[in-house]
Every structure is written in structure tokens, then in C-alpha cells.
Amino acid sequence: MKVTFKDIQQAHQRIAPHIHRTPILQSQLLNRMMDCELFFKAENLQKIGAFKARGACNAVFSMDKSSLQKGVVTHSSGNHGAALAWAASLRGAPCTVVMPNNAPQVKRDAVAGYGASIELCEPNMPAREEAVTRLIQQQGYSLVHPYDADLIIAGQGTAAIELLEQVESEVDVVMAPVGGGGLISGTGIAVKAMSKALVFGAEPEQAKDAWLGMQRGERLAEYSPNTIADGLRATVGARNFAVMRETVDDILLCSEERIVEAMRLIWTRLKVIVEPSCAVPLAAIMDQPEQFKGKRVAIILTGGNVDLDRLPWIG
Amino acid sequence: MKVTFKDIQQAHQRIAPHIHRTPILQSQLLNRMMDCELFFKAENLQKIGAFKARGACNAVFSMDKSSLQKGVVTHSSGNHGAALAWAASLRGAPCTVVMPNNAPQVKRDAVAGYGASIELCEPNMPAREEAVTRLIQQQGYSLVHPYDADLIIAGQGTAAIELLEQVESEVDVVMAPVGGGGLISGTGIAVKAMSKALVFGAEPEQAKDAWLGMQRGERLAEYSPNTIADGLRATVGARNFAVMRETVDDILLCSEERIVEAMRLIWTRLKVIVEPSCAVPLAAIMDQPEQFKGKRVAIILTGGNVDLDRLPWIG
């Protein structure tokens, strides 16, 4: 395994001055409904509204000056683009984000708001990768991959360090959703080093490439997800899958209907705004409550960037 | 002045084991937009989703056993009813909440969820007060008034103690919305005892009874508010008004349109769910930005109990 707990600890020291130490949220009513004790690490209240600020910040603050001066690049239609734009702005580094030409205006505005350039491309993965490769070759930019990179995994793992420090006594389970696998792999390394808790990933049934890969013992390189949880439509990366096999005890699935129900429950009971992706672990608990009865369960709420004009429960 | 800072400190010791120490939220983008540094005390993340938990808890935990055994009563169509029901349940005391018969089902459910009885009455103030008086006479219940009571003022003031402790350096202004005046009067006493900060109340232009009263030097006993900020439709209480004259430096007004705009900004930038009432201080800053330029401004976010099926920006 390449990323170690020490890497995550060092990442935490590196990024701590720049990120929020986000709070743990609890609801007695929710605990009663779920028949377990839930601790929510509110990374939706993180800088740029998502845990992605951690990995991007770790990557950018690990770079040497001459690479920084040339600039950084990534492709993203979501939170990682905003996170890299934000982190680059802290060090005055040029940043370009390759975005599909159908990306919503609100996401473009977020990236542009942090001072990054946007390069539009056709809305498919080959076009995105080709645009990034061209920019690296022509401009000398450094790639900051959204999840399949050691510094990103180490950065995302820092949320679990805080979580286990903040929840004063032991927890039985730590859960995080699985998209590209940056968060769950960093979380797995940190939790296994710090505690005896089980580490569960959670995925929508309609985006279960990690679940299938873990069953087969081999990563799915291609998969077509179809879920409301837009943050989880990525396919698990190679580095991420390798770490997950070592540190993740199980992947739990949930239905699309439950995701919306769990999302609304979090809004109603915790009074915070979470993306559909955030609701996937709670939805998985609701779909298989038996194994959580009486347990102490920590969930990482990943992000809160939602189009407030279109809520899934409003017509 | 009857309630002292010492009362608020004692209230804080009394209720601290039962309430959340809610976090301070910040957004760099919001600071840039407003051209000042904003600190939001997130009482929407408090127990029962509102600061009202503080005052109700202080009142109930100050009562002797024999009064508690007889029970407590209040009238409320909003957060105070849920807060009293919750606080009474912590001490096993019977609780009755008089509610107007047109109160939304979600509010009835919240009160009933904490095990309180609901007594329905006609939806007007005389009917509510008559029902409460009858219950006190017939059942021997103790009244816990929503705002015009010393223990409530002391309890609500505890949020400001935490706020000033949590924001490590001095702030220039502390702002809170004004409804019945429980929060602003407790806040005024605490802030004036602890710091040199100005204390500003904020009111909707369409519910400006406190503003008018402060102008005239006399409390308005009757006033018909008409605002989306449903938590601020109460008229300032007598005790509250007396404290406000001593401790509140100014009351600022804002338009209804700004309230919705500010509410949406808080949802978007801070990723938390706030009621329209919460947005009134930020709306007042947006309506008169000059006096806040470059200042450090703390705002108490009061509550997050919103009907998620009806958002003011969705047609």
C-alpha cells in the first residue's frame, strides 16, 4: 500500500491552517428512528462546500514553486474543480479546469469565482482526458487528479482523523460514500490505523461499480452509472481500489428512492444542506438496518453543493 | 434591569449539559460580497432546531420538583412549543402546548414527538391566552412564557456567551433578529457585559414594532405584522423592551425581498437550512451596507425549522 497513515497525518498538518475543522452533528430523533447512535462529520460545511478541499489543498501545498508557477490542471464537472481552483488561488498558482460544455452555469461560476480558467470540451471522458493531456503537453501544467493520486487520498483521509478525535469514545463503524474512491480509501487507511471500527463504503445500487469490483476481486474499468447521486458517478480508480481491498470491510448498497428519503431526513433533522451523494450511507442503513442496531456509526457528509431551484422532492 | 449577566452565566452552567455548543460558520465568499467579516452562530443546529431550546431548558431546570410534577404550559405556534416540550421531557414533567387550530401538521408533530399534549384553540391571541389561563387555574400548570420572562431572557442570552468565546478576537457588532425580544434582550445583557461591541436588532420593515417602540420610547402593545419571517410576528414583550432600551444600540430594518435573498444566500454559501427569520440580520446588512464596511459582525442564526416542500424561491 503506498499511502500510509503517516502521509495522512502529514497532510493534516499541511492543510489544517487552510481548511475548516468541521463539526460533528447529531440528532436524537434520527438516532431513535435508526435505532443506532449516529455521528455526522459535516464536510458539507468545509471550504468550497465539500471534503474535496482537503485533497486539493494537500496536492497544491505539496508542490514545488516552479511547478506551481507553471500551473495546475484537472477535469471535473463537480466539486474537485472548485476545490483545485480554491487551493491554487491560495498559492497564487494558475489553474485550468476542463469542464464538459454542458456543465451547469452554477458550477462554472464556482470555478471562475476562485479565479481559475475554464476550458470547455465535449461531454465525454475521452474528450476530457484529451483536453487535459494537451494542456499538460502544451503549457507544462501539473495534473491534479480528482481521486486516483496519493496526495489526494492522503488529503481526503484527514477528515477521518478529525472525526475520530471529535467523537470522544470509540465508534463501531465509519461510513463514507464511494465515487472515484478518494475519500473511502483515505478514510480506510486512517480508521484502520486509529481504531478497531469497521469501514463501510456506500454506493447507489445504480452506481455499484465498487461493489461489483470488490465481489469479483477486480476493478471495473468501465461502468455506466445512473444515479441521482451525481458525485458518485465516477468509476473507482486503480490506486483507490487497491487501498479499498485492504481497508474496507464491506460496501453497502441503497436504492434511488432511499437516497432522496435520506437526503430529506438529513435536511429536516440536521438542518444542513447535503447533496444526494451525502445521503447514500444513511440510505444504506435504512435499507439494511439490522446490522446497525445499537451501534455507534460515524458518517462523513461529503458535500452541500445543490441546485436549490431543483429539489428532488419538489415536483 | 432585572436579569443580570450573572443570571445568564448561571443559566449557561445549568443548561450546558443538555444543549449543543453550536459552531460558528464563516464563508470567505460571503465576506467578500458583504465587504465585512461575518461570524454566524449556528443556533439552527441547536436542539429542536432553534435557540429556543436554551430559554425553555433554563426555565424547566430552574423549577422545583412539585411544580414540575404538576406540569408546564405555554402557547406557541412555533419553536418555543417544541422547545418546552423537549425540555419538559428531559425532566419527566407533563407539558401542554396551546396551539392555534390552523397550526401546520409538521409543527403539531414536533410538539407531540417530544411527548407533550396539544390543546387546540381558535387562531387568535385572546383565545390562546384564555386557554392557557384556564389550564393554569384548572390543572395547576406553571406558565413558561415564550419571551416575556426572566428565566427565558437569561437562557437565550447564553448563545451570546458562547459566541463571544468562540470568536477569539473582538467583534464590532453583534446582531440578532427581534420577534418577542427574548433573544435580543438576553444577547444585549451578555454582550454589554463581555465586550465593547455594538448590539443591533434586526426587524422586517413589515414587522417593525420594536423599531417603532424604540423611536417613540414606548413599547407598542398592539401591532399587526405581515412578514414571511414567521418567527418574528410576535410583539415585543414588556420586560424585553425595557432591557432593549438599556442594551440595544440600534434596530435595523429590511425589506421582504431582501429576506428571501439573504435566506437563499445563507443556504447557498453556509450550506445550512435557516428559517426566513434567521436571514433578517443579513438582509438588514444588505439593505444598509455602508456602516458594516470592514467591520467584524457576529450574527445569531436563530432556527432552521422550515417546510421543505415550500421554499420561497420556488414558485
Interface residues (C-beta under 8 A of the other chain):
Chain A: H20 P23 L25 Q26 Q28 L29 N44 L45 K47 G49 G113 R264 W267 T268 L270 K271 V272 I273 V274 G304 L308 D309 L311 W313 I314
Chain B: H20 P23 L25 Q26 Q28 L29 N44 L45 K47 G49 G113 R264 W267 T268 L270 K271 V272 I273 V274 G304 L308 D309 L311 W313 I314
